[in-house]
Amino acid sequence: MDLTRAAWRKSSRSNQNGGACVEVADNLPGVVAVRDSKDPAGPALAFTPAAWRAFVATHSR
């Protein structure tokens, strides 16, 4: 998957002390990508927008 045009932003749920930082890119058509901000060249998870909404809704309670 080509994520070169991804606009990454830190998740509002990330720890502000430098740990547990998750970045999300939701500017690509048909995909929401998630990665560890401490390893930006590492792997990223890819979700459909519907799957990402379901994940966020389930884990934000």
Order of alpha helices (4+ residues) and beta strands (2+ residues): beta-beta-beta-beta-alpha
